[in-house]
Amino acid sequence: MKILLAAKLRELFFPDRNHDTYDDPGRSSYKRFAIPHTFKPQLSLAEAAVSAAGAFLRILFGSTLFAVWGTYTFYAWSSIHNLFLRGGVVLALLLLFAVSFTCLMLLISALVRKCLRRSPGF
């Protein structure tokens, strides 16, 4: 029984890569190694520039939001002396951070999609 379970787990986590099903001659190497759901394999120069700008904005504004929110959360933590009130305020600030970070990422994604649809030649 143990050997059967171990064999099933090994097959689940380490599938046999020697099968010919992994090599699809109809797909290009770009499509085979593409990051799923991020970029399409063949972008024009303008599409690539808009997508790269969107990634840059996500990094820049996400990092800035995290830094500012973290600073003010720490300030709230250190200025409130009541333990229960401190925990409640910090929990509320963390939930608000998660909501605002999600909204920021959705906004940037919407702007990138809008720029990709609106630009001529796409």
C-alpha positions as CSV (number, residue, x, y, z in Angstrom):
1,M,0.0,0.0,0.0
2,K,2.8,2.4,0.9
3,I,4.6,1.8,-2.4
4,L,1.4,2.3,-4.4
5,L,0.8,5.7,-2.6
6,A,4.4,6.7,-3.1
7,A,4.2,5.9,-6.8
8,K,1.1,7.9,-7.2
9,L,2.6,10.9,-5.4
10,R,5.7,10.7,-7.5
11,E,3.7,10.6,-10.7
12,L,1.6,13.5,-9.5
13,F,4.6,15.8,-8.5
14,F,7.2,14.5,-11.1
15,P,5.4,13.5,-14.3
16,D,7.4,11.5,-16.8
17,R,8.8,14.1,-19.3
18,N,9.9,11.5,-21.9
19,H,6.5,11.4,-23.6
20,D,6.2,12.9,-27.1
21,T,3.1,14.8,-26.0
22,Y,5.2,17.7,-24.7
23,D,6.7,18.5,-28.1
24,D,4.1,20.1,-30.3
25,P,5.7,20.9,-33.7
26,G,2.7,23.2,-34.6
27,R,3.7,25.7,-31.9
28,S,6.6,28.1,-32.1
29,S,9.1,28.4,-29.4
30,Y,7.6,31.7,-28.3
31,K,4.3,30.1,-27.7
32,R,5.8,27.1,-26.0
33,F,7.7,29.3,-23.4
34,A,5.3,32.2,-23.2
35,I,4.2,33.4,-19.8
36,P,0.5,32.6,-19.6
37,H,-2.0,35.4,-19.6
38,T,0.6,38.2,-19.5
39,F,1.7,39.0,-23.0
40,K,0.7,37.5,-26.3
41,P,3.6,35.9,-28.1
42,Q,3.9,38.4,-31.0
43,L,3.5,42.0,-30.0
44,S,4.0,45.0,-32.1
45,L,6.5,47.6,-30.9
46,A,3.7,49.9,-29.7
47,E,1.8,47.1,-27.9
48,A,5.0,46.1,-26.2
49,A,5.7,49.6,-25.1
50,V,2.2,50.0,-23.6
51,S,2.4,46.7,-21.8
52,A,5.9,47.5,-20.4
53,A,4.7,50.9,-19.3
54,G,1.8,49.2,-17.5
55,A,4.1,46.8,-15.7
56,F,6.3,49.8,-14.7
57,L,3.3,51.7,-13.4
58,R,2.2,48.6,-11.4
59,I,5.7,48.3,-9.8
60,L,6.1,52.1,-9.2
61,F,2.6,52.8,-7.8
62,G,2.3,49.5,-5.9
63,S,5.7,50.0,-4.2
64,T,4.8,53.6,-3.3
65,L,1.4,52.7,-1.9
66,F,3.0,49.9,0.1
67,A,5.7,52.2,1.5
68,V,3.3,55.1,2.4
69,W,0.6,52.8,3.8
70,G,3.2,50.8,5.8
71,T,4.6,54.0,7.3
72,Y,1.3,55.3,8.4
73,T,0.2,51.8,9.7
74,F,3.4,51.7,11.8
75,Y,2.7,55.2,13.0
76,A,-0.8,54.2,14.0
77,W,0.6,51.1,15.8
78,S,3.1,53.1,17.8
79,S,0.8,56.0,18.7
80,I,-2.2,53.9,20.0
81,H,-1.5,52.5,23.5
82,N,-4.7,50.4,24.0
83,L,-3.9,46.9,22.8
84,F,-7.5,46.0,21.6
85,L,-7.9,49.4,19.8
86,R,-4.5,49.0,18.3
87,G,-5.3,45.6,16.9
88,G,-8.6,46.8,15.5
89,V,-7.1,49.8,13.8
90,V,-4.2,47.9,12.3
91,L,-6.6,45.2,11.1
92,A,-8.8,47.8,9.5
93,L,-5.8,49.5,7.9
94,L,-4.6,46.2,6.5
95,L,-8.0,45.4,5.0
96,L,-8.2,48.9,3.5
97,F,-4.7,48.4,2.1
98,A,-5.7,45.2,0.4
99,V,-8.8,46.9,-1.1
100,S,-6.9,50.0,-2.3
101,F,-4.0,47.8,-3.7
102,T,-6.5,45.7,-5.6
103,C,-8.3,48.8,-6.9
104,L,-4.9,50.3,-8.0
105,M,-4.0,47.1,-9.9
106,L,-7.4,46.9,-11.6
107,L,-7.2,50.6,-12.6
108,I,-3.8,50.2,-14.2
109,S,-5.0,47.1,-16.0
110,A,-8.0,49.0,-17.3
111,L,-5.8,51.9,-18.5
112,V,-3.5,49.5,-20.3
113,R,-6.5,47.8,-22.0
114,K,-8.0,51.2,-22.9
115,C,-4.7,52.4,-24.4
116,L,-4.2,49.1,-26.4
117,R,-7.8,49.4,-27.9
118,R,-7.6,53.1,-28.6
119,S,-4.2,53.3,-30.2
120,P,-4.1,53.2,-34.0
121,G,-2.5,50.2,-35.6
122,F,-3.4,47.6,-33.0
